[in-house]
Amino acid sequence: MNKRKMELIEKLENIGTPYRNAVVTIGNFDGMHIGHQALFNEVIQKAKEIDGTSIAMTFDPHPLRVLKQNGQPPLITLNEQKLELIKRTGIDVLICMPFTSEFAAVSARSFVEDLLVKRIGMKAMVVGKDYTYGKDREGTLDTLKSDGKRLGFEVIVAEWIRVPTSLAGRASSTLIRELVIDGKVADANRLLGRHYQIRGNVVSGRNRGGELLGCPTANITLQDELCPKNGIYAVTVERKGICYKAVANIGYSPTFDDCQFTVEVHIIGFNESIYGEQIRVNFIHRIRDEMKFNNVAELSQQIQKDIESAEQILSVSFDTLTD
């Protein structure tokens, strides 16, 4: 991991003078998946070659929240987690632009010439094959390359990262979102290059886990927008820098006819009170669908089987996430 401290810019006026030989990539980077990571690596390597500054620009809120085009899909990573993941790449500077209707109205030419070249000092730009920019997405790769010749910066078009053979297409936020919604978290993890994570605060539940079922659970109020499909999952829980093996239940507790959506986590071999704390849940593998049992005894027996399944799954090494 690169130990250099990343500079975070949240207002353009905080950029005093242009950066030295800036190498820039721009995107929403929702999920910071293996395709995004490859893009960042290319930016960092190019910056080293020309003794420059590696820079990424992203937006908050997501542009679709402002433009309201083609719906508003749930985000894979909220801004807090996205910034954490970008920081891990070793990029020198992250510009997190407030996306407003005024910014959306900036022409493609002004965006490149006034912002990227004059203010930031761009000497090279790394983009994907489908990159567009400016008002109404009027800027294309052709116009970008034309501006590069006119203004003196290089345009590097990065190759798409193909997905593992068990899936189809290329690594994309859309595909990852679909996999998580379908509960296929193991496949999503391969494209993320890490385990899919949700975050939330532990709140008081219905006091069934420990007393009635012999399996205490932490009930979570989700902060994230994207939640895996209902069911039982082998997970790990991060709490105060320590990672624990656990089982997660997502759904409506059909045995009790609650009709109330909950996310519950049983941390294996753990008995401390964590009410009010924020925890992070990493999804490893989906064990089964949520089921309705005839009685509490049957449910309790199944929970013990789920814990055994989770322990077996979590005993496997996860050093490699891709095929």
MOCORFEN-V192546 format. One record per backbone hydrogen bond with DSSP energy under -1.0 kcal/mol. NH is the residue of the N-H (numbers start at 1). CO is the residue of the C=O. If there is no record, write none. Layout:
nh = {NH NH}
co = {CO CO}
This chain:
nh = {7 9 14 15 19 22 23 24 25 27 32 34 37 38 39 40 41 42 43 44 45 46 47 48 49 50 52 53 55 56 57 58 60 65 66 67 68 82 83 84 85 86 87 88 89 90 93 94 95 96 97 99 104 106 111 112 113 114 115 116 117 118 119 120 122 123 124 125 126 127 131 133 135 137 138 139 144 145 146 147 148 149 150 151 152 153 154 156 158 163 167 171 176 177 178 179 180 181 182 183 184 185 188 189 190 191 192 193 198 200 201 202 203 212 213 215 218 220 221 223 229 231 232 233 234 235 236 237 238 239 242 244 246 247 248 249 250 251 256 258 262 264 265 266 268 270 276 277 279 280 281 282 283 284 285 287 288 299 300 301 302 303 304 305 306 307 308 309 310 311 312 313 314 316}
co = {92 94 11 12 120 121 53 124 55 57 29 191 33 34 35 36 37 38 39 40 41 42 43 44 45 46 47 20 23 93 25 95 97 62 63 63 64 78 79 80 81 82 83 84 86 87 54 7 56 9 58 60 100 103 107 108 109 110 110 111 112 113 114 115 116 22 22 154 24 156 128 139 106 134 135 133 140 141 142 143 144 145 146 147 148 148 123 125 127 169 164 161 172 173 174 175 176 177 178 180 179 183 184 185 186 187 188 189 281 279 221 277 219 208 208 209 265 263 201 199 180 250 288 248 285 246 282 244 280 242 239 237 235 266 233 264 231 262 253 253 251 249 218 247 245 267 202 274 200 238 198 236 196 234 234 232 232 295 296 297 298 299 300 301 302 303 304 305 306 307 308 309 310 313}
